[in-house]
Amino acid sequence: MQPSDILVEAKHLLDREIAGQEDAKKAACLLLYHSMNLAHSRPTNLLIAGPTGCGKTYLWQVLARKYPQIKIYDASQISASGWSGSMHLVDIFQDPTLTAGSIIVLDEFDKACQPMTNNRGTAYHELFQNNILAMLNHDTIVFGADNNRSGFKVDCSQMSFVLLGAFEHARETSVSDKKALGFGSDLMEDADADSAMLTDDDFIRSGMRREVLGRMNKIVQMQPLTQFDYEDIALNALSDVRRQIGNDFNLSSDEIALLAHEAMHQRLGARWIKSKLFDMADDMVWQQTWEAEWQREEASMLKQKQEDEKSQKEEKEYYDSIY
């Protein structure tokens, strides 16, 4: 496959699964392209911010199913060096499948940036971000030996890194500040935090270190999905369900619109719609199965009743003929 073919393949893959979000798709496809074109490798640091349910994580999950060099981790579960926890940065880089061209995606990165200090005054969020600066510099990281493992080095010069986060508090604060200052007061009256465009200062106020933000080659801000997006997602998901269980399952346009409306206003996301449709399909299969079973039982009982009545009639006719 030519490197340019990757752009086409990845974009078509995302278009089949994700509605809208063209800027994020473009950034993800180009990052993948540069990571796989090792002859002219251009490792990238990408920050994608967007409200809950807009498809940040799912975008990378879709690509990871096709491209195994994409590794996704929950940043909120990674402990800084010297802190106890189930996962540390060293655990990520001990993955034997990591190679040149790998893409490491840190999901929920905004939660790892939220200010957190222990009783000795150590700021965890700053310590954690200190730990990742070397990888964002695409340097060689040296991990020292400890009781459980020997020391080793990891060359990050051809690895790319993606940080994902909702940054909800930053969005709410940004909108609140603009309302308080009276910027475009008529327009801000109905301002939605999910649609707010964050500034560098907003990211920094959320706890992200200026040095980390400064190492981002590109920042993409995803917008919340619209009613039209959700309806498109529901129609595509409906096609998937029908392919799996048959064409008996269907929804009217009004039912699709109602499902999309609920997902949008409850901020439930695209995955909820797909899960909901499969749940509805399962309910239909269950109902149809038991309705068929009840009909078989009723038919069996009716047949048995008819046979009993016939037997009783024949028995009566026999005795009548004797006597």
C-alpha positions, 0 to 999 in steps of 0.5 A: 500500500502506498502511503497516500492510500492510507489517507483514503482508506482511513478516511473512508473507514471513519466516514462509515462510522462517524458523522461529521467532525471533518477537522478531527478526521483530517487530523487523525488521518494525516497523523496516521499517514505520517506515522506509517510513512517512515521514510519521511516520518514526521512524529506529531503531538495532537490535542483533541478537545471536545464535549462528552459524546462527540466521538473523540475516543471512538474515532481512535477506537475505529482506527485502532481496529484496522491499524494495530500501531495505535495504542489507547490508554486511559490517562486518568488511570496512570500514576506519576512516578513515585506514586502508587497506582495500577499503571505507570508510564513505564507500563505503557512503554514496556509493551513489546508491540511498540515500534517506530511509527506507533501512535500512543493515545492518552484518553481522559487527559483532561482528568489527569490535568486537574489539580491534585495535591497530596498532604505533603504538598506535592502536585500530582497533576504537575508531576504527571505532566513532567513525566510525559514531557520527554515523550512529547519532545520525542526524546529517548526516555530512560526508565531506571531499574526497580525491584520488579524490572530492569532498566531500559530505554525507549526511542520516541523519535518516531512515535506520535502522541494524541491527547484527548479530553472534554475539558468540561470545567474549562468550557463552563468557566470560559462561557461563565467568564464571557457572560460576566464580562458582557461580551456579546451579551445578547449572543451569550445569553444562550451560550452552550458550554459544549460549543465553546471554543477554548483558548490556550489560557482556558487549557492552562487554567484547567491544569494543563502545563504551559510546556505540555500545551506548547509541545502540541503541533496541532489542536483540534476542537470537536463540536457537539453532534447535531440532531442531524448527525445523530439521525445519520448515526442512527440510520447507519447503526440501523443498517448494521443491526438489520445486517446482523439479525435480518430485515424484520427490525425497523424504525420509523422516521419519527422513532429515529428522530426521537432517539436522536433527540434523546441522545443529543439532549442527554449528551449520550453520544453515538455509542449510546445510540448503537447500543440502544438500537441493539438492545431494541433489536434484542428485545424484538428477537426475544419477543418474537422468539417467545411469541413463536414459542407460545404459538407452538404451545397453543397449537400443541395444546389445541392439537392435543385437545382435538385428539382427546375429543376425537378419542373420547368421541370414538370411545363413546361411539364404540360403547354405544354400538355395543350396548 
